[in-house]
Amino acid sequence: ATDINKNNVESSLENINYNRASVKVYYSNIFENILSKYDIIFWNLPYYYPKNEYLYPLIENAHKYLNNNGFLIMGYNSNPLKKNDIISCMQNNKKLKYYKTYKFKWNHHLISVIQKK
């Protein structure tokens, strides 16, 4: 787990310890302090922030932190951020391919899945 907010990292560590979970938490701006590769990266996008602060750097660099055929799964509110924003942005990274977007009837949230080629 990563977060750019130190308070959120500390809160996560408290919850992890309380629940005796096996989770590593990093204080990091996107991938800044991440050294490993993963099969799945899930991110609940901060969709009211400018896209150049989070979406573009995420998609531009995700392939470096995914194992082959790994997935980037992004949850977001479809009011400020559209599915086509995700698809358009990820087309600049030729090491990723758009897989699918899931929509839920009960709210405006979407989950887009992108796979490393």
N, C-alpha and C positions, 0 to 999 in steps of 0.2 A: 504494500500500500504506500502511496506517496501523497504528499500535500505540500503546498507552498506556504501554508499557514502553520506556524510553530505551535499555536494553541491546539489546532486540530490534530497535529502529530502527537502531542502530549496526551490529549484526550483518547486518541486511538490506542496508545501504549497502555494507558490505564485500563481500558476495556479489554484489551488483549490479555493483560496480566490477570484481571479479575476473572475472565472466562477461560483462562489457561489455554488460550488458542496458540497455534503455531503460525504466526504471521509476522513478517518483517515489515517495519515501517520506515520510510525514508523521508527526510525533509528535502524536497526537490521541486524545482520549477520544471514541469514536464519531465524530460529525461535527464536533466542536468546532473543528478547524482546517482544515476542508475548505470550499473556495469554489467548486469546479467541479461540474458535473453529468456523469453517466456513463450509458452504455447498460446496463452491467452492474455491479452491486455484489455481490461474493461475500464472505461472512463465515463463518468457522468459529467458531461460537458458543461462548463459555466457559460451557458448560452446567451447571457445578457452582456458579456464582455465582448470587446472587439475581436473579430475572427483572427486578425493578425497576431493577437496575443496568445491564443491557445489552439485554435483549430489548425491554422496553417503550419505552425511548428510541429504539432502532434502528427499530422499526416505526412509531413515532409521527412520526419525521422523515425516513424514507427517501425519500418522494416528493419532498422538496425537493432531493434530490441525484441523482435519476434523470431522464433525458430522457423525453419522452413515449414510452409503450410499453416503457420500460426494465424490466429485471428485477433483483430482489433475490433472490439465491440464497444460501440458508443451509444449511450443513452442521452436523450436531449428532448427539450420541449419544442414542438414543431411550430409554435407561434413565432418566436424570434429567429429560429434556425430551421431551414427547410431541408428536406431530403436531398434536393438537387444541389444545395450548397455543399453537402458532404460529397456527393458524387462528382461534382465539378472540381472541387479541391483535390480529391484523391487521384484524379486523372493526371496530375502533374508528377505523381510518383509512380513510375513504370514498374516498380517492384511490388506494387499492391494491386489487387483487383477487387472491385465492388462485388459483394456476394449477395446480400439481401437486406431489406429493411422490414422490420416488424412494426405494425401499428396496432394500437389497443383501442377498443370501442369506448372505454370508460374515461379516457383523458386525452390530452394533446401530446403525449410523449411517444417518441419513436425510438427504436433501437436499430441502428445500422451496423451491419457486419461487413468487415473488409478483411480479405485474406492476403497473406504474403504469398507471392508466386513461387 
